[in-house]
């Protein structure tokens, strides 16, 4: 496959698409919700999850003060909510009221967990590090909220019924309408391709 080489880098979009999420937080009676595509699992034991948020965002200030947040994984039918929560500042707008975001209070934290999310992680802030104009907030996952119908018996996301919202970049969202599922054991596949046992 022929590749273009880019050395003057002004943005990174080659890793996309990724799951579109809404980060929720609260502090001193103020609640906020923010679309976030820069997030990742960091560790399993203890369970750590990270999200990168711009210093200029109202949610940044709230998480810094409250030391907790939630990551809400959204289905495609909530793509408009994802986009909207990234489109205005929570400093001047109550996004929960403006966008009619339904939520319940977390069971371990005080953060709002979105009712439309097929899964959500309540997180208590463990660490944070600022890189230029964003802070990577690392939270310990203290509770997982998940819709039973969104997952198979073996714990895998049911793509067909859930249709997770994927973000492609440049304000474009993807709905999964068809897919192929292939189980590939890492060890067995490595052995087959290399002859190494």
C-alpha positions in Angstrom: 0.0 0.0 0.0 1.5 3.3 -1.1 1.7 5.9 1.7 2.0 9.7 1.7 4.6 10.9 4.3 3.5 13.9 6.4 6.1 15.7 8.4 4.3 19.1 9.0 1.6 17.8 11.3 -1.3 20.0 12.2 -3.7 17.4 13.5 -4.1 13.7 14.1 -7.2 12.1 12.6 -5.7 8.8 11.3 -6.8 6.9 14.4 -10.4 7.7 13.8 -13.2 6.5 13.9 -13.6 6.0 17.6 -16.5 5.7 20.0 -18.2 9.0 20.6 -18.8 9.7 24.3 -20.2 12.4 26.6 -18.3 13.2 29.7 -20.5 14.3 32.6 -19.4 16.1 35.7 -20.7 18.3 38.5 -19.4 20.7 41.2 -21.1 22.9 43.7 -24.6 22.6 42.1 -23.4 23.0 38.5 -23.7 20.1 36.1 -22.0 19.8 32.7 -21.8 17.4 29.7 -19.2 17.5 27.0 -18.6 15.5 23.8 -15.3 13.7 23.9 -13.5 11.6 21.3 -10.1 11.5 23.0 -10.5 8.8 25.6 -9.0 5.4 26.4 -8.8 2.4 28.7 -5.5 2.6 30.6 -5.5 -0.4 33.0 -7.7 -3.3 34.1 -6.5 -3.8 37.7 -7.0 -1.3 39.0 -9.6 -0.2 36.4 -8.3 3.1 35.0 -9.9 5.2 32.2 -8.5 8.4 30.7 -10.1 11.3 28.9 -8.3 14.4 27.4 -10.1 17.7 27.9 -9.0 21.2 26.7 -8.0 23.6 29.4 -10.5 26.1 28.1 -13.5 23.8 28.6 -15.8 24.4 31.5 -15.7 20.6 32.2 -12.0 20.9 32.8 -12.6 23.3 35.7 -15.4 21.2 37.2 -13.4 17.9 37.1 -10.3 19.6 38.6 -12.5 20.8 41.5 -14.8 17.8 42.0 -12.2 15.1 41.3 -14.7 12.9 39.6 -16.4 12.4 36.2 -18.4 9.9 34.2 -17.8 8.6 30.6 -21.1 7.9 28.8 -20.9 5.6 25.7 -23.7 6.7 23.4 -25.7 4.9 20.7 -26.0 6.4 17.2 -29.5 7.5 17.8 -28.0 10.0 20.4 -25.5 11.4 17.9 -27.3 14.8 17.9 -26.9 15.0 21.7 -23.2 14.2 21.4 -22.7 16.9 18.8 -24.8 19.4 20.7 -22.9 18.9 24.0 -19.7 19.9 22.2 -21.2 22.9 20.5 -21.8 25.3 23.4 -20.1 26.1 26.7 -21.5 24.9 29.9 -20.3 28.0 31.5 -23.1 30.0 30.0 -25.6 27.2 29.3 -27.3 24.5 31.4 -26.8 21.7 28.8 -29.0 19.2 30.8 -31.9 21.6 30.6 -31.2 23.0 27.1 -30.8 19.6 25.5 -33.2 17.7 27.8 -30.4 15.3 29.0 -31.9 12.7 31.2 -29.7 11.3 33.9 -29.5 9.6 37.3 -27.0 10.3 40.0 -24.1 7.9 40.2 -24.1 5.2 42.9 -20.6 5.8 44.1 -19.9 9.4 42.9 -22.2 12.4 42.6 -21.8 12.6 38.8 -24.8 12.4 36.5 -25.0 9.2 34.4 -26.9 9.7 31.2 -30.0 7.6 30.8 -29.5 7.3 27.0 -26.0 5.8 27.4 -25.7 2.0 26.7 -22.8 2.0 29.2 -21.2 4.5 31.5 -18.2 4.6 33.8 -18.3 6.5 37.1 -14.7 7.6 37.8 -12.8 9.1 40.7 -9.8 11.2 39.6 -6.5 9.3 40.2 -4.1 11.4 38.2 -3.9 14.3 35.7 -1.2 15.6 33.5 -1.4 18.6 31.2 0.0 18.4 27.7 0.0 21.8 26.0 -3.6 22.9 25.9 -5.3 19.6 27.1 -5.2 17.7 30.4 -5.3 13.9 30.5 -7.6 13.1 33.4 -7.1 9.5 34.6 -10.0 8.1 36.6 -10.4 5.0 38.6 -13.6 3.3 37.5 -15.7 2.8 40.6 -19.0 1.8 39.0 -20.1 0.6 35.6 -23.7 1.2 34.4 -24.7 -1.0 31.4 -27.9 -1.8 29.6 -28.4 -5.6 29.8 -29.7 -5.7 26.2 -26.5 -4.0 24.9 -24.3 -6.9 25.8 -24.1 -10.6 24.9 -23.9 -13.3 27.5 -20.1 -13.4 27.2 -19.9 -9.6 27.8 -19.4 -8.4 24.2 -21.2 -5.3 22.9 -24.1 -6.3 20.7 -23.3 -4.0 17.7 -26.5 -4.8 15.9 -28.9 -3.9 18.7 -26.8 -1.1 20.2 -25.4 0.6 17.1 -22.7 2.6 19.0 -22.1 6.1 17.9 -18.7 6.4 16.1 -17.0 9.7 15.5 -15.1 10.0 12.2 -13.8 13.6 12.7 -14.7 16.9 11.2 -18.1 16.7 12.8 -19.1 13.5 11.1 -20.7 10.5 12.9 -21.0 6.9 11.7 -23.9 4.5 12.2 -23.0 0.8 11.9 -25.5 -0.9 9.6 -23.7 -4.1 8.8 -20.5 -5.7 10.0 -18.5 -8.9 9.9 -17.4 -10.4 13.2 -14.3 -12.6 13.2 -12.8 -14.3 16.2 -9.0 -14.4 16.0 -7.1 -15.9 18.8 -3.9 -13.9 19.1 -1.7 -16.9 19.9 -3.2 -19.3 17.4 -3.2 -16.6 14.6 0.5 -15.8 15.4 1.3 -19.5 15.2 -0.5 -20.0 11.9 1.1 -17.0 10.3 4.6 -17.6 11.5 4.9 -21.2 12.3 6.0 -20.3 15.8 4.4 -22.4 18.6 
